[in-house]
Amino acid sequence: MTSSRQPRTNSEAGYILLAVLFLVALILLSLAVAAPRIAKSIQRDKELELIHRGEQYNRPYSSPHDLVSKGLVSEAEYSRISAKIAAN
């Protein structure tokens, strides 16, 4: 079976190369615009995760009564520490 397509001439190949270069430039430009937004979004997600972890660490000791009820400090020790903190 013979092909009915004509071989491309040099001028047609030049236009195709120009179109491919234009598309590559357009893709690179859109990536350059999107990269800072993506980086900012990643940074924001990391910060939110750190805030969440900090809240998780703080949660068991958020209430002074939790420290006493869990037996981590005595009532007298807690009162002494609270008085020192209030004095500062």
Secondary structure, 3 states (H helix, E strand, C coil): CCCCCCCCCHHHHHHHHHHHHHHHHHHHHHHHHHHHHHHHHHHHHHHHHHHHHHHHHHHHHCCHHHHHHCCCCCHHHHHHHHHHHHHC
